[in-house]
């Protein structure tokens, strides 16, 4: 498990709205990905995998931390590889 995947899961917290009739929101705060490698990687395919989140009946919202533009990286090579994985967060079904 990568650190960024761990942080996404660890920082998933339910946030209730002030009004009782309004639905609550589960917020997942995601750290941006900075690739500091001198090699530019081009992926031929992307596989999207569902990442279940326990929303406790709340609405799911994803936020990205704003760490600024990141460092300048000078690329000296390019590599084309097969597949990368992207994660899509989804609430687990709530039992009624």
N, CA, C and O atoms as a MOPAC input file, in Angstrom:
PM7 MOZYME 1SCF
protein

 N      0.84800 1    -1.16900 1     0.00000 1
 C      0.00000 1     0.00000 1     0.00000 1
 C      0.89500 1     1.23400 1     0.00000 1
 O      1.80400 1     1.35900 1     0.82100 1
 N      0.62300 1     2.14000 1    -0.93200 1
 C      1.39200 1     3.37100 1    -1.00900 1
 C      0.94500 1     4.33400 1     0.08100 1
 O     -0.17200 1     4.23200 1     0.58900 1
 N      1.80900 1     5.25900 1     0.43600 1
 C      1.49700 1     6.23700 1     1.46900 1
 C      0.27100 1     7.05000 1     1.08400 1
 O     -0.58100 1     7.31200 1     1.93300 1
 N      0.16200 1     7.45400 1    -0.17900 1
 C     -0.98800 1     8.25800 1    -0.59400 1
 C     -2.28900 1     7.47700 1    -0.45100 1
 O     -3.31300 1     8.05700 1    -0.09000 1
 N     -2.27200 1     6.16700 1    -0.72700 1
 C     -3.47400 1     5.34600 1    -0.55000 1
 C     -3.84900 1     5.26500 1     0.92400 1
 O     -5.02500 1     5.33500 1     1.28200 1
 N     -2.83900 1     5.11800 1     1.77400 1
 C     -3.08100 1     5.07000 1     3.21300 1
 C     -3.68900 1     6.38200 1     3.70200 1
 O     -4.63700 1     6.37500 1     4.48600 1
 N     -3.14400 1     7.50700 1     3.23800 1
 C     -3.65200 1     8.80000 1     3.67300 1
 C     -5.09200 1     9.00900 1     3.22800 1
 O     -5.89300 1     9.57200 1     3.97400 1
 N     -5.43200 1     8.56200 1     2.02400 1
 C     -6.80900 1     8.70600 1     1.54600 1
 C     -7.77000 1     7.98400 1     2.47000 1
 O     -8.83800 1     8.50200 1     2.79600 1
 N     -7.38900 1     6.79100 1     2.89000 1
 C     -8.25600 1     6.01000 1     3.76400 1
 C     -8.25100 1     6.57600 1     5.17700 1
 O     -9.30200 1     6.66700 1     5.81100 1
 N     -7.09200 1     6.95300 1     5.67000 1
 C     -6.96700 1     7.42700 1     7.04600 1
 C     -7.66100 1     8.76300 1     7.26100 1
 O     -8.12000 1     9.04800 1     8.36700 1
 N     -7.74400 1     9.58400 1     6.22500 1
 C     -8.31500 1    10.91400 1     6.37600 1
 C     -9.79200 1    10.97700 1     6.00600 1
 O    -10.35400 1    12.07000 1     5.93800 1
 N    -10.43000 1     9.84700 1     5.76700 1
 C    -11.86200 1     9.82900 1     5.46400 1
 C    -12.63600 1     9.99600 1     6.76400 1
 O    -12.67200 1     9.08900 1     7.59600 1
 N    -13.25300 1    11.15500 1     6.93200 1
 C    -13.97700 1    11.43600 1     8.16200 1
 C    -15.37200 1    11.95400 1     7.83700 1
 O    -15.53200 1    12.73700 1     6.90000 1
 N    -16.39500 1    11.53000 1     8.59900 1
 C    -17.72800 1    12.08500 1     8.38600 1
 C    -17.81700 1    13.49100 1     8.95800 1
 O    -17.32300 1    13.75600 1    10.05300 1
 N    -18.44700 1    14.38800 1     8.21700 1
 C    -18.63300 1    15.76600 1     8.65300 1
 C    -20.12900 1    16.05000 1     8.60000 1
 O    -20.72000 1    16.01700 1     7.52100 1
 N    -20.74800 1    16.32500 1     9.73500 1
 C    -22.18600 1    16.57900 1     9.77900 1
 C    -22.46100 1    18.06200 1     9.56500 1
 O    -21.72200 1    18.91600 1    10.05500 1
 N    -23.53000 1    18.36300 1     8.82800 1
 C    -23.95300 1    19.74700 1     8.62600 1
 C    -24.68100 1    20.24400 1     9.87000 1
 O    -25.13900 1    19.44200 1    10.68300 1
 N    -24.78900 1    21.56600 1    10.02300 1
 C    -25.42500 1    22.14600 1    11.19100 1
 C    -26.92700 1    21.84800 1    11.22100 1
 O    -27.48300 1    21.57400 1    12.28400 1
 N    -27.57500 1    21.90000 1    10.07600 1
 C    -29.01600 1    21.64100 1    10.01900 1
 C    -29.26800 1    20.14300 1    10.10300 1
 O    -28.65200 1    19.36500 1     9.37400 1
 N    -30.17300 1    19.73600 1    10.99100 1
 C    -30.43200 1    18.31200 1    11.17200 1
 C    -31.07500 1    17.68300 1     9.95000 1
 O    -30.82900 1    16.51100 1     9.66300 1
 N    -31.89400 1    18.43300 1     9.22100 1
 C    -32.58500 1    17.87300 1     8.07000 1
 C    -31.66000 1    17.71400 1     6.86000 1
 O    -31.95200 1    16.93200 1     5.95500 1
 N    -30.55800 1    18.44400 1     6.84100 1
 C    -29.62600 1    18.35500 1     5.71500 1
 C    -28.80300 1    17.07300 1     5.83500 1
 O    -28.48400 1    16.64500 1     6.94500 1
 N    -28.45700 1    16.45400 1     4.69700 1
 C    -27.64100 1    15.23600 1     4.75800 1
 C    -26.21600 1    15.56200 1     5.22600 1
 O    -25.72000 1    16.67200 1     5.03100 1
 N    -25.58600 1    14.58400 1     5.83700 1
 C    -24.19500 1    14.76700 1     6.25900 1
 C    -23.27100 1    14.46200 1     5.07900 1
 O    -23.70900 1    13.93700 1     4.05600 1
 N    -22.00900 1    14.79100 1     5.23100 1
 C    -21.02800 1    14.59300 1     4.16600 1
 C    -19.80600 1    13.89200 1     4.72900 1
 O    -19.29000 1    14.27800 1     5.77800 1
 N    -19.34400 1    12.86600 1     4.03700 1
 C    -18.07300 1    12.22800 1     4.35600 1
 C    -17.03600 1    12.82400 1     3.41400 1
 O    -17.18200 1    12.74600 1     2.19400 1
 N    -15.99200 1    13.41700 1     3.97800 1
 C    -14.97400 1    14.08800 1     3.17400 1
 C    -13.71000 1    13.24400 1     3.14900 1
 O    -13.21000 1    12.82800 1     4.19400 1
 N    -13.19700 1    12.99500 1     1.95400 1
 C    -11.90600 1    12.32300 1     1.79600 1
 C    -10.92800 1    13.37800 1     1.29900 1
 O    -11.12400 1    13.98300 1     0.24500 1
 N     -9.88400 1    13.58500 1     2.07100 1
 C     -8.86300 1    14.56200 1     1.68700 1
 C     -7.68900 1    13.80600 1     1.07600 1
 O     -7.11200 1    12.91500 1     1.70000 1
 N     -7.34900 1    14.17700 1    -0.15000 1
 C     -6.34200 1    13.45400 1    -0.92500 1
 C     -5.11500 1    14.34100 1    -1.12100 1
 O     -5.23900 1    15.50900 1    -1.48900 1
 N     -3.94400 1    13.78600 1    -0.87600 1
 C     -2.69500 1    14.50600 1    -1.13900 1
 C     -2.38900 1    14.41900 1    -2.63200 1
 O     -2.56400 1    13.35900 1    -3.23300 1
 N     -1.93200 1    15.52000 1    -3.24300 1
 C     -1.59700 1    15.46800 1    -4.66800 1
 C     -0.37500 1    14.58500 1    -4.91000 1
 O      0.45400 1    14.39600 1    -4.02000 1
 N     -0.27800 1    14.05500 1    -6.11200 1
 C      0.85000 1    13.19300 1    -6.47200 1
 C      1.92300 1    14.03400 1    -7.16400 1
 O      1.64900 1    14.68800 1    -8.17000 1
 N      3.12700 1    14.01700 1    -6.63100 1
 C      4.26200 1    14.69200 1    -7.26000 1
 C      5.23500 1    13.62800 1    -7.73900 1
 O      5.77700 1    12.87300 1    -6.93100 1
 N      5.46000 1    13.56000 1    -9.03500 1
 C      6.40800 1    12.60800 1    -9.60900 1
 C      7.74900 1    13.31900 1    -9.76400 1
 O      7.90700 1    14.16800 1   -10.64100 1
 N      8.70600 1    12.97500 1    -8.92200 1
 C     10.00600 1    13.64100 1    -8.92400 1
 C     11.04600 1    12.89900 1    -9.75300 1
 O     12.22200 1    13.26000 1    -9.74400 1
 N     10.62100 1    11.87400 1   -10.46300 1
 C     11.53800 1    11.07400 1   -11.26900 1
 C     11.99200 1    11.85400 1   -12.50300 1
 O     11.21100 1    12.61500 1   -13.07300 1
 N     13.24400 1    11.67300 1   -12.91800 1
 C     13.70100 1    12.32700 1   -14.14800 1
 C     13.16000 1    11.64600 1   -15.41000 1
 O     13.39600 1    12.12100 1   -16.52100 1
 N     12.43300 1    10.53200 1   -15.24000 1
 C     11.86600 1     9.81600 1   -16.38300 1
 C     10.37200 1    10.10000 1   -16.48000 1
 O      9.62800 1     9.88600 1   -15.52300 1
 N      9.94000 1    10.58200 1   -17.64300 1
 C      8.51400 1    10.79200 1   -17.89500 1
 C      7.91300 1     9.44500 1   -18.26500 1
 O      8.40500 1     8.77300 1   -19.17200 1
 N      6.85100 1     9.04600 1   -17.57100 1
 C      6.21400 1     7.76100 1   -17.82800 1
 C      4.90300 1     7.97900 1   -18.57100 1
 O      4.05800 1     8.76300 1   -18.14200 1
 N      4.74300 1     7.27700 1   -19.69000 1
 C      3.51100 1     7.31600 1   -20.47400 1
 C      2.86000 1     5.94800 1   -20.35300 1
 O      3.47800 1     4.92600 1   -20.65100 1
 N      1.60400 1     5.93500 1   -19.91300 1
 C      0.87700 1     4.67900 1   -19.73900 1
 C     -0.04200 1     4.45100 1   -20.93600 1
 O     -0.74200 1     5.36500 1   -21.37200 1
 N     -0.03900 1     3.22700 1   -21.46600 1
 C     -0.88700 1     2.89700 1   -22.60400 1
 C     -2.33200 1     2.66900 1   -22.17700 1
 O     -3.24800 1     2.90300 1   -22.96600 1
 N     -2.55300 1     2.21900 1   -20.95200 1
 C     -3.89700 1     1.93400 1   -20.44700 1
 C     -4.01900 1     2.39700 1   -19.00500 1
 O     -3.03200 1     2.48100 1   -18.27400 1
 N     -5.25500 1     2.69600 1   -18.61100 1
 C     -5.55200 1     3.01800 1   -17.21900 1
 C     -6.69900 1     2.13300 1   -16.75600 1
 O     -7.74900 1     2.07400 1   -17.39600 1
 N     -6.49100 1     1.45000 1   -15.64200 1
 C     -7.53200 1     0.62600 1   -15.03400 1
 C     -8.05800 1     1.38900 1   -13.82600 1
 O     -7.28300 1     1.81900 1   -12.97200 1
 N     -9.38400 1     1.55700 1   -13.75600 1
 C     -9.99400 1     2.23700 1   -12.62400 1
 C    -10.54600 1     1.19800 1   -11.65900 1
 O    -11.30900 1     0.31400 1   -12.04700 1
 N    -10.15100 1     1.31700 1   -10.40300 1
 C    -10.55500 1     0.37900 1    -9.36100 1
 C    -11.39700 1     1.12600 1    -8.33300 1
 O    -11.03800 1     2.22700 1    -7.91400 1
 N    -12.51100 1     0.53300 1    -7.92900 1
 C    -13.35100 1     1.13800 1    -6.89200 1
 C    -12.68300 1     0.97300 1    -5.53300 1
 O    -12.18300 1    -0.10000 1    -5.19300 1
 N    -12.68500 1     2.04600 1    -4.77500 1
 C    -12.14400 1     2.01600 1    -3.42200 1
 C    -13.30000 1     2.30600 1    -2.46600 1
 O    -13.72500 1     3.45600 1    -2.35200 1
 N    -13.81700 1     1.28400 1    -1.77600 1
 C    -14.99100 1     1.48700 1    -0.92300 1
 C    -14.67000 1     2.30500 1     0.32900 1
 O    -13.63000 1     2.12500 1     0.96400 1
 N    -15.59000 1     3.20300 1     0.66100 1
 C    -15.44500 1     4.07300 1     1.82100 1
 C    -16.69100 1     3.90800 1     2.68500 1
 O    -17.80600 1     3.87500 1     2.16300 1
 N    -16.51300 1     3.80500 1     3.99200 1
 C    -17.64600 1     3.71500 1     4.90700 1
 C    -18.17100 1     5.12600 1     5.15200 1
 O    -17.61600 1     5.86500 1     5.96500 1
 N    -19.23900 1     5.49800 1     4.45100 1
 C    -19.79400 1     6.85300 1     4.53500 1
 C    -20.83500 1     7.00000 1     5.64200 1
 O    -21.27600 1     8.11300 1     5.92800 1
 N    -21.23400 1     5.89000 1     6.26700 1
 C    -22.23900 1     5.92000 1     7.33600 1
 C    -23.52300 1     6.62000 1     6.90100 1
 O    -24.13100 1     7.33900 1     7.69300 1
 N    -23.94100 1     6.41800 1     5.65500 1
 C    -25.17000 1     7.01600 1     5.14800 1
 C    -25.02400 1     8.44900 1     4.68600 1
 O    -26.01900 1     9.07200 1     4.31300 1
 N    -23.82900 1     8.99100 1     4.69700 1
 C    -23.59800 1    10.37800 1     4.28600 1
 C    -23.23900 1    10.44900 1     2.80100 1
 O    -22.99300 1     9.42800 1     2.16100 1
 N    -23.21400 1    11.66300 1     2.27000 1
 C    -22.79800 1    11.91900 1     0.89700 1
 C    -21.27500 1    11.96100 1     0.86000 1
 O    -20.65000 1    12.44200 1     1.80500 1
 N    -20.67000 1    11.46600 1    -0.21200 1
 C    -19.20900 1    11.43000 1    -0.33600 1
 C    -18.70000 1    12.63600 1    -1.11100 1
 O    -19.23000 1    12.97800 1    -2.16800 1
 N    -17.66900 1    13.27600 1    -0.57600 1
 C    -17.02800 1    14.42000 1    -1.23300 1
 C    -15.52000 1    14.21400 1    -1.16000 1
 O    -14.99600 1    13.83000 1    -0.11400 1
 N    -14.81900 1    14.46700 1    -2.26200 1
 C    -13.36500 1    14.34000 1    -2.29900 1
 C    -12.73800 1    15.72400 1    -2.44100 1
 O    -13.14100 1    16.51000 1    -3.29900 1
 N    -11.75500 1    16.01700 1    -1.59900 1
 C    -11.01400 1    17.27900 1    -1.66500 1
 C     -9.53400 1    16.96700 1    -1.82300 1
 O     -9.04300 1    15.96800 1    -1.29700 1
 N     -8.82400 1    17.82400 1    -2.54800 1
 C     -7.38100 1    17.66000 1    -2.72900 1
 C     -6.66600 1    18.76200 1    -1.95400 1
 O     -6.99400 1    19.94100 1    -2.08800 1
 N     -5.68400 1    18.36600 1    -1.14200 1
 C     -4.88100 1    19.35300 1    -0.43000 1
 C     -4.16500 1    20.24100 1    -1.44200 1
 O     -3.72100 1    19.76600 1    -2.48700 1
 N     -4.05400 1    21.52600 1    -1.13200 1
 C     -3.35700 1    22.45200 1    -2.01400 1
 C     -1.94600 1    22.66700 1    -1.47000 1
 O     -1.72800 1    23.48900 1    -0.57900 1
 N     -0.99900 1    21.92100 1    -2.01700 1
 C      0.39800 1    22.05600 1    -1.61300 1
 C      1.18000 1    22.93100 1    -2.58700 1
 O      2.41000 1    22.95500 1    -2.55200 1
 N      0.47800 1    23.64400 1    -3.44900 1
 C      1.14500 1    24.49700 1    -4.42300 1
 C      1.52300 1    23.72300 1    -5.66900 1
 O      1.13000 1    22.56800 1    -5.83100 1
 N      2.28400 1    24.35400 1    -6.55000 1
 C      2.59400 1    23.73100 1    -7.84400 1
 C      3.60000 1    22.58800 1    -7.76500 1
 O      3.73300 1    21.82200 1    -8.72000 1
 N      4.29500 1    22.46000 1    -6.67100 1
 C      5.28700 1    21.38800 1    -6.56800 1
 C      6.62900 1    21.81800 1    -7.12900 1
 O      6.75400 1    22.89300 1    -7.71500 1
 N      7.62900 1    20.97000 1    -6.94600 1
 C      8.97700 1    21.31000 1    -7.40600 1
 C      9.10700 1    21.19900 1    -8.92300 1
 O      8.33600 1    20.50000 1    -9.58100 1
 N     10.08900 1    21.89800 1    -9.45600 1
 C     10.40800 1    21.80200 1   -10.88000 1
 C     11.22000 1    20.52900 1   -11.09400 1
 O     12.19600 1    20.27800 1   -10.38600 1
 N     10.80900 1    19.73100 1   -12.07400 1
 C     11.50400 1    18.48000 1   -12.37700 1
 C     11.91200 1    18.51100 1   -13.84200 1
 O     11.08300 1    18.76200 1   -14.71600 1
 N     13.17800 1    18.25800 1   -14.10800 1
 C     13.67100 1    18.21100 1   -15.47800 1
 C     13.69400 1    16.76000 1   -15.93300 1
 O     14.40500 1    15.93400 1   -15.36300 1
 N     12.91700 1    16.45500 1   -16.95600 1
 C     12.82400 1    15.08800 1   -17.47800 1
 C     13.94100 1    14.85800 1   -18.49000 1
 O     14.16000 1    15.66900 1   -19.39000 1
 N     14.63800 1    13.74500 1   -18.32900 1
 C     15.75200 1    13.42600 1   -19.23000 1
 C     15.48600 1    12.18500 1   -20.06600 1
 O     16.27400 1    11.85300 1   -20.95200 1
 N     14.36500 1    11.48400 1   -19.78800 1
 C     14.03900 1    10.26900 1   -20.54100 1
 C     12.52900 1    10.06500 1   -20.51300 1
 O     11.82300 1    10.63700 1   -19.68200 1
 N     12.05000 1     9.23700 1   -21.44000 1
 C     10.63600 1     8.88300 1   -21.49900 1
 C     10.51200 1     7.37200 1   -21.55800 1
 O     11.23700 1     6.71000 1   -22.30100 1
 N      9.58900 1     6.82700 1   -20.77100 1
 C      9.33300 1     5.38800 1   -20.78200 1
 C      7.84800 1     5.16600 1   -21.03800 1
 O      7.00100 1     5.78300 1   -20.39200 1
 N      7.53600 1     4.28300 1   -21.98200 1
 C      6.15200 1     3.90300 1   -22.25100 1
 C      5.93500 1     2.52200 1   -21.65900 1
 O      6.63900 1     1.56900 1   -21.99400 1
 N      4.94600 1     2.42700 1   -20.76900 1
 C      4.67300 1     1.16100 1   -20.09100 1
 C      3.20300 1     0.80100 1   -20.27400 1
 O      2.42300 1     1.58400 1   -20.81500 1
 N      2.83800 1    -0.38800 1   -19.82000 1
 C      1.50700 1    -0.92100 1   -20.05400 1
 C      0.37000 1    -0.21400 1   -19.35200 1
 O     -0.36700 1     0.55000 1   -19.97600 1
 N      0.21700 1    -0.45800 1   -18.05900 1
 C     -1.00700 1    -0.05700 1   -17.37000 1
 C     -0.71000 1     0.64300 1   -16.05400 1
 O      0.23200 1     0.29100 1   -15.34400 1
 N     -1.53100 1     1.64100 1   -15.74200 1
 C     -1.51700 1     2.28300 1   -14.43600 1
 C     -2.89500 1     2.09500 1   -13.80600 1
 O     -3.84900 1     1.71900 1   -14.48800 1
 N     -2.99400 1     2.35400 1   -12.52200 1
 C     -4.25800 1     2.17600 1   -11.81000 1
 C     -4.72000 1     3.50700 1   -11.23500 1
 O     -3.94300 1     4.22900 1   -10.61000 1
 N     -5.99100 1     3.82400 1   -11.45100 1
 C     -6.62600 1     4.99300 1   -10.84600 1
 C     -7.68500 1     4.48600 1    -9.87600 1
 O     -8.29300 1     3.44100 1   -10.10500 1
 N     -7.90300 1     5.22400 1    -8.79800 1
 C     -8.85600 1     4.80700 1    -7.77900 1
 C    -10.06500 1     5.73100 1    -7.77900 1
 O     -9.92200 1     6.95300 1    -7.79400 1
 N    -11.25900 1     5.13900 1    -7.76300 1
 C    -12.51000 1     5.89000 1    -7.67900 1
 C    -13.16600 1     5.55200 1    -6.34400 1
 O    -13.48400 1     4.39200 1    -6.08200 1
 N    -13.36700 1     6.55000 1    -5.51300 1
 C    -13.96300 1     6.32700 1    -4.20100 1
 C    -15.47400 1     6.19800 1    -4.33300 1
 O    -16.11400 1     6.97600 1    -5.04100 1
 N    -16.03900 1     5.20500 1    -3.64300 1
 C    -17.48100 1     4.97600 1    -3.63600 1
 C    -17.90600 1     4.59600 1    -2.22700 1
 O    -17.19100 1     3.88700 1    -1.51800 1
 N    -19.08600 1     5.07800 1    -1.82700 1
 C    -19.61000 1     4.70500 1    -0.51500 1
 C    -20.01100 1     3.23600 1    -0.51000 1
 O    -20.58400 1     2.72400 1    -1.47100 1
 N    -19.69200 1     2.56900 1     0.60500 1
 C    -20.17000 1     1.20100 1     0.78900 1
 C    -21.68600 1     1.25000 1     0.95500 1
 O    -22.21800 1     2.23700 1     1.46400 1
 N    -22.38500 1     0.20300 1     0.53600 1
 C    -23.84300 1     0.18800 1     0.72900 1
 C    -24.19200 1     0.28800 1     2.21700 1
 O    -23.54500 1    -0.32700 1     3.06400 1
 N    -25.22300 1     1.07300 1     2.51300 1
 C    -25.68400 1     1.23800 1     3.88500 1
 C    -26.86100 1     0.30400 1     4.12100 1
 O    -27.82500 1     0.30700 1     3.35500 1
 N    -26.78500 1    -0.48400 1     5.16700 1
 C    -27.87800 1    -1.39400 1     5.49600 1
 C    -29.02600 1    -0.61300 1     6.11900 1
 O    -28.81700 1     0.20900 1     7.01100 1
 N    -30.22900 1    -0.87300 1     5.64800 1
 C    -31.39900 1    -0.13800 1     6.15500 1
 C    -32.03200 1    -0.84800 1     7.33100 1
 O    -33.02500 1    -0.36900 1     7.87900 1

